[in-house]
Amino acid sequence: MSELRHVAPKDERNKGVEALLSQIIDPEWRVIIRSEMLVLTKLGNDFDIRHYETRVKSIPAEAEDYLFARMGSLIVYLLGASNRLKNVRKGADDDPFGS
């Protein structure tokens, strides 16, 4: 996770987001991924995903796996787009599990 957190200094989060997005070649896809990042940020702020606050709502139990998968997919995509993820290509020679 530190690979994504340390794209830019903490007080310059927008620069970090832009650095990640700049690695996405297709401009239309970049807009979609930016939108996904904004939606997931809103979910993180409105629900008790990152930390407990009295003003936020609990995540419905049936939505936990969905949100986990959605965020995980975004993280993996951004790591791959910014060349911070190894073994992302599919194929027998690139099996990350060595099977």
C-alpha positions as CSV (number, residue, x, y, z in Angstrom):
1,M,0.0,0.0,0.0
2,S,2.9,2.4,0.6
3,E,3.5,2.4,-3.1
4,L,0.3,4.4,-3.6
5,R,0.5,6.4,-0.4
6,H,3.9,7.9,-1.2
7,V,3.4,9.2,-4.7
8,A,3.4,12.7,-3.3
9,P,3.9,14.3,0.1
10,K,0.9,14.1,2.4
11,D,0.1,17.9,2.1
12,E,0.1,17.5,-1.7
13,R,-2.4,14.7,-2.2
14,N,-3.8,16.2,-5.4
15,K,-0.4,16.0,-7.0
16,G,-0.2,12.3,-6.0
17,V,-3.6,11.7,-7.6
18,E,-2.5,13.5,-10.8
19,A,0.7,11.6,-10.8
20,L,-1.1,8.3,-10.7
21,L,-3.7,9.4,-13.3
22,S,-1.0,10.7,-15.7
23,Q,0.2,7.1,-16.1
24,I,-3.1,6.2,-17.7
25,I,-2.5,6.7,-21.5
26,D,-6.1,6.7,-22.7
27,P,-7.7,10.1,-21.8
28,E,-11.2,8.7,-21.8
29,W,-10.2,5.9,-19.4
30,R,-8.4,8.4,-17.2
31,V,-11.7,10.3,-16.7
32,I,-13.4,7.1,-15.7
33,I,-10.7,6.2,-13.2
34,R,-10.7,9.7,-11.8
35,S,-14.5,9.4,-11.3
36,E,-14.0,6.0,-9.6
37,M,-11.4,7.5,-7.2
38,L,-13.8,10.3,-6.3
39,V,-16.7,7.9,-5.7
40,L,-14.5,5.6,-3.5
41,T,-13.2,8.7,-1.6
42,K,-16.8,9.8,-0.9
43,L,-17.6,6.3,0.3
44,G,-14.6,6.3,2.6
45,N,-15.7,9.7,4.0
46,D,-19.4,8.9,4.4
47,F,-19.0,5.3,5.8
48,D,-16.9,3.9,8.6
49,I,-14.3,2.4,6.2
50,R,-11.1,4.0,7.3
51,H,-11.7,5.0,10.9
52,Y,-14.6,5.3,13.4
53,E,-16.4,8.6,13.6
54,T,-19.8,9.2,15.1
55,R,-21.0,11.2,12.1
56,V,-20.5,8.3,9.6
57,K,-22.8,5.4,8.7
58,S,-21.9,1.7,9.0
59,I,-21.4,-0.2,5.8
60,P,-24.1,-2.8,5.2
61,A,-22.7,-6.2,5.9
62,E,-23.8,-7.5,2.4
63,A,-21.8,-4.6,0.8
64,E,-18.4,-5.2,2.5
65,D,-17.0,-7.7,0.0
66,Y,-18.3,-5.6,-2.9
67,L,-16.5,-2.5,-1.6
68,F,-13.4,-4.5,-0.8
69,A,-13.2,-5.9,-4.3
70,R,-13.9,-2.5,-5.9
71,M,-11.2,-0.8,-4.0
72,G,-8.8,-3.7,-4.5
73,S,-9.3,-3.6,-8.2
74,L,-8.7,0.1,-8.4
75,I,-5.4,-0.2,-6.4
76,V,-4.2,-3.1,-8.5
77,Y,-5.0,-1.1,-11.7
78,L,-3.2,2.0,-10.5
79,L,-0.2,0.0,-9.4
80,G,0.0,-1.7,-12.8
81,A,-0.6,1.6,-14.7
82,S,2.3,3.2,-12.8
83,N,4.6,0.2,-13.2
84,R,4.6,-0.5,-9.4
85,L,3.2,-4.0,-9.8
86,K,5.1,-7.0,-10.9
87,N,3.8,-10.0,-12.7
88,V,0.6,-8.3,-14.0
89,R,0.8,-9.9,-17.5
90,K,-1.2,-13.1,-18.0
91,G,0.6,-16.1,-19.4
92,A,2.4,-19.3,-18.4
93,D,5.8,-17.5,-18.1
94,D,4.4,-14.8,-15.9
95,D,2.6,-16.9,-13.3
96,P,2.9,-15.0,-10.0
97,F,2.2,-18.2,-8.0
98,G,4.9,-20.3,-9.7
99,S,2.6,-23.1,-10.7
